[in-house]
Amino acid sequence: MKVSSLKKTEDNLYWSEQTNGTAQTKNKAPPVFTIKLRPVQAVENEPARFECAVVGFPKPKVVWYLNGNQALHGHRCKLHYDGMYYLTIPNTRTSDAGE
């Protein structure tokens, strides 16, 4: 069995491949934050944007929460992915404050 080095896909996902001459397998890689979420200071009624990047195989799913509830794309929250994950609150409220 030959183990090749860690590989990266177009979507910045990582995996290792193992071959024995005829068969090939892909091993799972646990999620790793390559850009961690940072605290954001926002002004009420102004936008706030949170961002992070995570890799793994299979591709990790990022779920955002606001005040203990899952943030869904809509009027209050904008979710975007372009290789990085973003949560934007276009019009912040004091009730959005958290730790």
Backbone bond lengths (Angstrom), bond angles and torsions (degrees), N, CA, C in turn:
res aa  C-N    CA-C-N  psi(-1)  N-CA   C-N-CA  omega(-1)  CA-C   N-CA-C  phi
1 M - - - 1.448 - - 1.524 107.76 -
2 K 1.318 116.39 128.40 1.456 122.10 178.84 1.522 108.23 -108.13
3 V 1.305 117.01 130.78 1.457 121.51 177.68 1.518 107.68 -108.03
4 S 1.318 115.50 121.04 1.458 119.16 177.85 1.520 109.49 -88.44
5 S 1.298 116.14 172.40 1.459 120.43 -178.36 1.526 111.09 -72.69
6 L 1.316 114.69 168.87 1.453 121.30 178.23 1.515 109.26 -62.64
7 K 1.327 116.74 136.46 1.461 121.53 -178.83 1.514 109.99 -116.79
8 K 1.328 115.66 157.63 1.459 122.93 -178.50 1.521 109.17 -123.84
9 T 1.339 117.61 133.67 1.460 121.58 178.59 1.523 109.99 -92.44
10 E 1.338 115.81 178.14 1.462 120.89 177.00 1.520 111.63 -60.28
11 D 1.334 117.18 -29.92 1.463 121.70 -179.39 1.526 112.07 -88.26
12 N 1.330 117.67 15.21 1.461 123.43 -179.68 1.523 112.96 62.63
13 L 1.336 116.44 32.71 1.455 121.43 175.58 1.518 108.79 -94.73
14 Y 1.316 116.46 147.15 1.454 121.13 -178.28 1.522 110.40 -116.08
15 W 1.311 116.14 145.52 1.456 121.05 173.09 1.518 108.20 -158.66
16 S 1.315 115.42 164.05 1.459 119.49 173.99 1.516 107.78 -113.13
17 E 1.296 116.31 145.95 1.461 121.31 178.48 1.521 109.16 -111.97
18 Q 1.310 115.24 140.98 1.454 121.34 176.04 1.518 107.67 -125.42
19 T 1.311 115.99 135.17 1.462 119.49 178.55 1.519 109.21 -131.74
20 N 1.328 114.89 150.72 1.462 119.48 174.71 1.523 109.69 -123.00
21 G 1.325 116.55 23.18 1.454 121.25 -179.58 1.508 112.49 102.74
22 T 1.334 117.65 -35.83 1.464 120.29 179.45 1.521 112.31 -125.04
23 A 1.317 117.53 -38.33 1.461 120.41 -177.72 1.523 110.37 -101.06
24 Q 1.308 115.30 151.05 1.456 120.88 179.29 1.527 108.13 -135.33
25 T 1.325 116.98 134.33 1.459 120.77 177.95 1.520 109.44 -127.73
26 K 1.315 115.46 152.58 1.462 121.48 174.79 1.519 107.57 -113.85
27 N 1.319 116.15 128.06 1.452 121.06 179.86 1.514 110.34 -93.98
28 K 1.313 115.02 147.79 1.452 120.27 177.63 1.523 110.24 -68.54
29 A 1.327 115.18 146.74 1.458 122.09 173.55 1.525 106.73 -121.49
30 P 1.323 118.09 125.64 1.463 119.89 -177.48 1.526 111.17 -64.26
31 P 1.332 117.20 154.98 1.464 120.06 178.73 1.526 111.48 -62.02
32 V 1.313 115.26 138.15 1.461 122.36 176.67 1.523 107.28 -135.80
33 F 1.333 116.82 125.96 1.458 119.91 176.37 1.522 109.01 -76.62
34 T 1.320 116.44 118.51 1.462 121.30 176.13 1.521 110.53 -89.01
35 I 1.316 116.81 -24.45 1.466 123.27 170.14 1.522 105.65 -133.83
36 K 1.329 115.57 114.32 1.462 120.30 -176.58 1.522 110.81 -85.24
37 L 1.320 114.55 152.11 1.452 122.15 176.83 1.524 109.13 -62.11
38 R 1.329 116.07 134.23 1.466 121.20 179.72 1.528 109.44 -116.44
39 P 1.336 116.09 152.94 1.465 118.77 176.09 1.530 110.25 -62.33
40 V 1.320 115.79 145.04 1.462 121.85 179.64 1.519 108.01 -124.85
41 Q 1.328 116.51 131.14 1.456 120.64 173.24 1.516 107.32 -96.76
42 A 1.306 115.78 125.62 1.463 120.37 -177.35 1.520 109.77 -124.06
43 V 1.311 114.68 154.18 1.456 122.46 175.41 1.525 107.31 -103.24
44 E 1.328 116.05 135.74 1.463 119.82 -179.40 1.528 110.68 -54.05
45 N 1.322 115.09 138.93 1.470 124.91 -178.43 1.529 113.54 72.43
46 E 1.314 117.01 7.06 1.467 121.86 176.15 1.534 108.41 -112.05
47 P 1.342 117.83 161.68 1.469 119.55 179.44 1.530 112.59 -74.30
48 A 1.318 114.79 153.25 1.467 122.68 172.85 1.518 107.20 -133.18
49 R 1.329 116.15 136.60 1.463 119.73 -178.91 1.523 109.59 -126.88
50 F 1.326 114.75 130.52 1.456 122.60 177.15 1.520 107.49 -114.10
51 E 1.328 116.95 143.69 1.462 119.66 -178.02 1.518 110.74 -145.62
52 C 1.324 114.50 151.87 1.456 121.27 174.99 1.524 108.31 -157.94
53 A 1.310 115.52 164.18 1.466 121.76 174.52 1.523 107.25 -135.76
54 V 1.319 115.45 139.68 1.461 121.06 -177.95 1.523 108.62 -142.81
55 V 1.317 116.17 142.13 1.462 121.42 177.37 1.519 108.67 -124.28
56 G 1.311 115.63 160.54 1.457 122.65 177.90 1.512 108.83 165.29
57 F 1.318 116.22 170.70 1.464 120.40 177.28 1.524 108.05 -139.02
58 P 1.328 118.21 122.80 1.462 125.25 1.12 1.529 111.20 -68.21
59 K 1.328 115.84 168.96 1.458 122.16 -175.30 1.530 110.29 -55.07
60 P 1.340 117.31 124.16 1.465 119.90 179.60 1.527 111.54 -66.71
61 K 1.320 115.40 152.52 1.461 122.04 175.90 1.526 107.50 -104.13
62 V 1.318 116.83 128.28 1.460 121.81 177.82 1.521 108.06 -100.37
63 V 1.324 115.83 127.64 1.461 122.17 177.47 1.524 107.00 -120.96
64 W 1.316 116.20 124.28 1.460 122.25 -179.87 1.532 109.49 -94.49
65 Y 1.344 115.59 146.16 1.459 121.74 176.85 1.525 109.30 -127.40
66 L 1.317 115.24 140.63 1.460 122.67 177.03 1.519 107.29 -129.80
67 N 1.330 116.27 118.25 1.474 121.77 -178.25 1.525 112.10 55.58
68 G 1.326 116.84 38.58 1.459 121.70 176.48 1.511 115.50 82.76
69 N 1.325 117.31 -2.74 1.465 121.74 179.63 1.520 109.83 -113.48
70 Q 1.318 115.64 144.79 1.461 119.20 178.99 1.525 109.44 -61.36
71 A 1.327 116.05 129.41 1.466 121.50 178.11 1.523 108.44 -81.22
72 L 1.315 115.83 122.16 1.459 121.67 179.22 1.519 109.10 -110.29
73 H 1.329 115.97 147.56 1.459 120.93 179.35 1.528 109.31 -64.09
74 G 1.311 115.89 126.08 1.463 120.68 179.87 1.513 109.90 178.73
75 H 1.315 115.69 -150.29 1.465 121.57 -176.42 1.531 112.04 -64.69
76 R 1.338 117.91 -45.32 1.474 121.97 -176.66 1.517 113.92 -78.57
77 C 1.321 117.34 -32.23 1.465 121.63 -175.44 1.521 110.34 -132.83
78 K 1.311 115.19 140.89 1.465 121.37 174.65 1.528 107.06 -117.16
79 L 1.322 116.53 123.97 1.460 122.56 178.06 1.514 108.14 -108.47
80 H 1.332 116.00 136.92 1.462 120.10 -176.72 1.525 108.79 -146.06
81 Y 1.323 116.08 146.84 1.465 122.07 175.81 1.520 109.01 -136.51
82 D 1.325 116.41 127.00 1.462 121.72 175.16 1.531 110.21 -140.18
83 G 1.316 115.46 34.33 1.456 121.74 -170.96 1.525 109.24 106.27
84 M 1.320 115.53 -26.01 1.464 124.07 170.22 1.523 106.65 -120.14
85 Y 1.322 115.28 154.77 1.460 121.01 178.51 1.529 108.58 -101.20
86 Y 1.340 115.94 135.76 1.458 121.53 -178.48 1.521 110.55 -128.82
87 L 1.319 115.34 141.75 1.460 123.43 167.53 1.516 105.39 -123.73
88 T 1.322 116.79 120.38 1.460 121.63 177.41 1.520 108.53 -117.50
89 I 1.319 115.09 130.59 1.460 121.55 172.32 1.524 104.92 -106.73
90 P 1.340 117.79 104.38 1.466 120.27 -173.18 1.529 114.36 -63.09
91 N 1.332 117.31 -31.67 1.459 121.47 -175.47 1.527 107.93 -137.54
92 T 1.331 116.77 90.42 1.464 119.94 -174.15 1.527 111.72 -69.20
93 R 1.328 113.45 153.79 1.465 122.37 176.31 1.519 107.82 -123.82
94 T 1.318 117.17 159.62 1.464 119.24 176.96 1.525 110.48 -62.04
95 S 1.326 117.45 -28.68 1.469 120.77 179.28 1.534 112.09 -69.83
96 D 1.337 117.96 -10.96 1.466 121.36 177.64 1.525 111.90 -79.99
97 A 1.326 117.71 -12.06 1.461 121.53 -177.20 1.520 110.07 -61.97
98 G 1.310 115.65 144.59 1.461 120.68 178.90 1.509 110.32 -164.67
99 E 1.318 114.73 -172.06 1.460 120.89 178.43 1.497 109.87 -118.67
